[in-house]
């Protein structure tokens, strides 16, 4: 029998590509132009819009490994445009991108059923200590099936993510350290591991070279990684901590899958839709499937 912890890991690995479609797709440039926001402000606004016009420090706390200076600039810009306007544009973008990627699958009745079942699972969750997921759960699920699926997946994804931040805090990794630690080379290859790389992480999170190097030095002092001209590499202690963080994240994400008798079937049934998004070729590390 598959444990709820294993189900939580399987759900994350399976569903994540569908979620990140909102932040990696060929129509983002048009969305930036339509809203007058740059890439940072669009991302911050589109992801945190359900939190409402709160202080930038609240968004920075929820995002964790982003430079607060970035959030302090980007979030007010999104609020000024109007969070409803940003949300509406995000839904329009997702409707177009997912609809195109799914093709005939967008009309599959099973897609709406899956969206509803995953939504029901999210409805059973406790949102104590999980502010970003709670905010997304408070928003109305769209009627369009592929948008409803994205919404249901996003609630579960951010629920897991909020727990992951608790694991990072427990591991005593501050925001910059968390970014450096995540992008450090693992001595043993981990197939399927999702990493952006130092350059993209610095670009999207806006940590300067000096901030990055200082964090790396702190982690090296703790014996968690080594530094060289080629970058950072986890030590045995760092690798053990990395596994501990992932295990704790899975454990904290498992509660929502308890007593879901058809969990494995639900995760399996999502794969054709996720595969269609991957085959569309616009996500990092993917390419268009040959026809």
C-alpha positions in Angstrom: 0.0 0.0 0.0 1.4 3.4 -1.0 1.9 5.7 2.0 0.4 9.2 2.1 4.0 10.5 2.2 4.8 8.8 -1.0 1.6 10.0 -2.5 2.5 13.6 -1.6 5.8 13.2 -3.4 4.2 11.6 -6.4 1.6 14.3 -6.6 4.2 17.0 -6.5 6.4 15.4 -9.2 3.4 14.8 -11.4 1.4 18.0 -11.1 4.2 20.7 -10.8 4.6 21.1 -14.6 1.0 22.0 -15.0 1.2 24.6 -12.3 4.4 26.4 -13.5 2.8 26.9 -16.9 1.6 30.2 -15.4 5.2 31.4 -15.0 6.9 29.9 -18.0 5.0 30.3 -21.3 5.2 32.0 -24.7 2.6 34.6 -24.0 4.2 36.3 -21.0 5.7 39.1 -23.1 2.2 40.1 -24.2 0.9 40.0 -20.6 3.8 42.3 -19.6 2.9 44.8 -22.3 -0.9 44.7 -21.6 -0.4 45.4 -17.9 2.7 47.6 -18.1 4.6 45.4 -15.7 8.1 44.0 -16.0 8.7 40.3 -15.5 9.4 40.6 -11.8 6.3 42.6 -11.0 4.1 40.4 -13.2 5.3 37.2 -11.5 5.0 38.7 -8.0 1.6 40.2 -8.8 0.2 37.1 -10.5 1.3 34.7 -7.8 0.5 36.8 -4.8 -2.7 38.5 -6.0 -5.0 36.3 -3.9 -3.3 37.8 -0.8 -4.8 41.2 -1.5 -3.1 44.6 -1.3 -1.0 43.7 1.8 2.4 45.1 2.8 5.3 44.0 0.6 6.9 42.4 3.7 4.0 40.0 3.9 4.5 38.9 0.3 8.3 38.6 0.9 7.6 36.4 3.9 5.4 34.1 1.8 7.8 33.9 -1.1 10.8 33.4 1.3 13.8 33.0 -1.0 13.2 36.2 -3.0 15.1 39.3 -2.1 12.8 41.6 -0.1 14.1 44.6 -2.0 12.7 43.0 -5.2 9.3 42.5 -3.6 9.3 46.0 -2.2 9.6 47.3 -5.8 7.6 44.7 -7.7 4.6 44.3 -5.4 3.5 48.0 -5.2 3.8 48.1 -9.0 1.3 45.2 -9.4 -1.0 46.7 -6.8 -1.0 50.0 -8.6 -2.1 48.2 -11.8 -4.8 46.5 -9.9 -4.6 42.9 -8.6 -8.0 42.1 -10.2 -6.6 43.2 -13.5 -3.5 41.1 -13.0 -5.6 38.1 -12.1 -7.9 38.5 -15.0 -4.9 38.7 -17.4 -3.3 35.7 -15.8 -6.6 33.7 -16.3 -6.8 34.8 -19.9 -3.2 33.8 -20.5 -3.7 30.4 -18.9 -6.9 29.8 -20.9 -5.0 30.4 -24.1 -1.7 28.6 -23.2 -3.3 25.6 -21.6 -6.1 25.4 -24.1 -3.5 25.3 -26.9 -1.3 22.8 -25.2 -4.1 20.4 -24.3 -5.8 20.6 -27.7 -8.7 18.1 -27.8 -7.9 17.0 -24.2 -9.4 20.3 -23.1 -12.8 18.9 -23.9 -12.2 15.6 -22.1 -15.0 15.2 -19.5 -12.5 13.5 -17.2 -10.5 16.7 -17.0 -13.4 18.5 -15.2 -13.9 15.5 -12.9 -10.2 15.5 -12.0 -10.3 19.2 -11.3 -13.3 18.7 -9.0 -11.7 15.8 -7.1 -8.4 17.6 -6.5 -10.4 20.7 -5.5 -12.3 18.6 -3.0 -9.0 17.3 -1.6 -7.8 20.9 -1.2 -11.1 21.7 0.6 -10.2 19.2 3.3 -6.9 20.8 4.2 -6.1 22.8 7.3 -4.6 26.1 6.2 -3.1 27.0 9.6 0.5 28.3 9.0 0.0 28.1 5.2 -0.8 31.7 4.2 -0.2 31.6 0.4 -2.2 28.4 -0.1 -5.0 29.8 2.1 -5.1 32.9 -0.1 -5.4 30.8 -3.3 -8.0 28.6 -1.6 -10.1 31.7 -0.9 -10.4 32.5 -4.6 -13.2 31.2 -6.8 -12.4 28.2 -8.9 -13.0 29.0 -12.6 -15.7 27.2 -14.5 -13.5 26.4 -17.5 -12.2 22.8 -16.8 -8.5 23.4 -17.6 -8.5 26.5 -15.5 -10.3 24.7 -12.7 -7.6 22.0 -12.8 -4.9 24.6 -12.7 -6.6 26.3 -9.7 -7.0 23.0 -7.8 -3.4 22.0 -8.4 -2.2 25.4 -7.4 -4.0 25.3 -4.0 -2.3 21.9 -3.3 1.1 23.0 -4.7 1.2 26.2 -2.6 0.0 24.1 0.4 3.0 21.9 0.0 5.2 25.0 -0.6 4.1 26.6 2.6 5.2 23.5 4.4 8.5 23.5 2.6 9.2 26.9 4.0 8.6 25.6 7.5 11.2 22.9 6.7 13.7 25.5 5.6 13.2 27.5 8.7 13.6 24.4 10.8 16.9 23.8 8.9 18.0 27.3 9.8 18.4 28.4 6.2 17.7 32.0 5.7 16.2 33.2 2.3 19.6 33.7 0.6 21.0 30.6 2.0 18.0 28.6 0.9 18.5 29.8 -2.7 22.2 28.9 -2.7 21.6 25.6 -1.0 19.0 24.6 -3.5 21.1 25.4 -6.5 24.3 23.8 -5.2 25.6 20.7 -7.1 24.6 17.4 -5.6 27.5 15.0 -5.6 25.1 12.2 -6.6 22.9 12.9 -9.6 19.2 13.2 -8.7 17.1 12.4 -11.9 14.1 14.6 -12.2 15.3 17.2 -9.6 14.1 20.7 -10.5 16.7 23.4 -10.3 17.0 26.7 -12.1 20.8 27.1 -11.9 22.6 30.0 -10.2 22.3 32.5 -13.1 18.5 32.2 -13.4 18.0 32.0 -9.7 20.0 35.2 -9.2 18.0 36.9 -12.0 14.6 35.9 -10.8 15.3 36.2 -7.0 17.6 39.2 -7.4 20.4 38.2 -5.1 23.6 40.0 -5.9 26.9 38.2 -6.3 28.1 39.5 -3.0 24.9 38.4 -1.2 25.2 35.0 -2.9 28.9 34.6 -1.9 28.2 35.6 1.6 25.5 33.1 2.0 27.7 30.4 0.5 30.4 31.2 3.0 28.0 30.9 5.9 26.9 27.5 4.6 30.5 26.4 4.1 31.2 27.4 7.7 28.4 25.1 8.8 30.0 22.3 6.8 27.0 22.1 4.4 28.8 22.9 1.1 32.2 23.6 -0.4 32.9 26.5 -2.7 35.2 26.7 -5.7 35.6 28.7 -8.9 33.1 26.3 -10.4 30.4 27.1 -7.8 29.0 25.4 -4.8 28.8 21.6 -4.0 27.0 20.0 -1.1 29.0 18.1 1.4 27.9 14.8 2.9 26.3 16.8 5.7 24.7 19.1 3.2 23.3 16.1 1.3 21.9 14.7 4.5 20.2 18.0 5.3 18.8 18.3 1.8 17.3 14.8 2.1 15.9 15.7 5.6 14.3 18.9 4.2 12.7 16.9 1.4 11.5 14.2 3.7 10.0 16.7 6.1 8.3 18.5 3.3 6.8 15.3 2.0 5.7 14.4 5.6 4.0 17.8 6.1 2.4 17.5 2.7 1.0 14.0 3.3 -1.9 15.0 5.6 -4.0 16.2 2.7 -3.7 12.7 1.1 -4.8 10.8 4.2 -7.9 8.8 3.6 -8.1 9.6 -0.1 -8.8 6.1 -1.4 -8.4 7.0 -5.1 -5.3 9.1 -4.7 -3.1 7.0 -6.9 -5.7 6.8 -9.6 -6.2 10.6 -9.5 -2.4 11.2 -9.8 -2.2 8.8 -12.7 -5.2 10.3 -14.5 -3.5 13.7 -14.4 -0.5 12.5 -16.4 -2.0 12.9 -19.9 -2.8 16.5 -19.3 0.6 17.2 -17.7 2.3 15.4 -20.6 0.5 17.6 -23.1 1.9 20.7 -21.4 5.4 19.2 -21.3 5.2 18.1 -25.0 4.2 21.7 -25.9 7.9 22.5 -25.3 7.7 25.9 -23.6 8.7 24.8 -20.0 12.3 25.0 -19.1 14.2 21.8 -20.0 11.5 20.7 -22.5 11.2 20.9 -26.2 8.3 20.6 -28.7 7.4 17.0 -29.4 7.9 16.1 -33.1 4.7 15.6 -34.9 
